[in-house]
């Protein structure tokens, strides 16, 4: 994701990662230390577990500017969805809004 961030920015797309595994701010800080360099996108911790019932941990969601989930890209740890596929879908959603 880090290496494709500019492509998402060009499409006026915000990237937010939700770390659902973190139990407290200390564990979240430890998780963030694994990124080198620091992520260019927002990484937030869901310490209270509010997103666990809504979103699967290993998936990417395309949410439009109105807050609607437009597409779910299932992702497994060893099998990531193609960023190109996601970027093309973002382009299509952006075109619909024009």
Secondary structure, DSSP 8 states (H G I E B T S, - for coil): -GGGHHHHHHTT---EEEE-S--SHHHHHHHHTT-SS--SSEEEE-TT-TTTTTS-TTEEEEE-TTS-EEEEEE-BTTB---HHHHHHHHHHHHHHT-
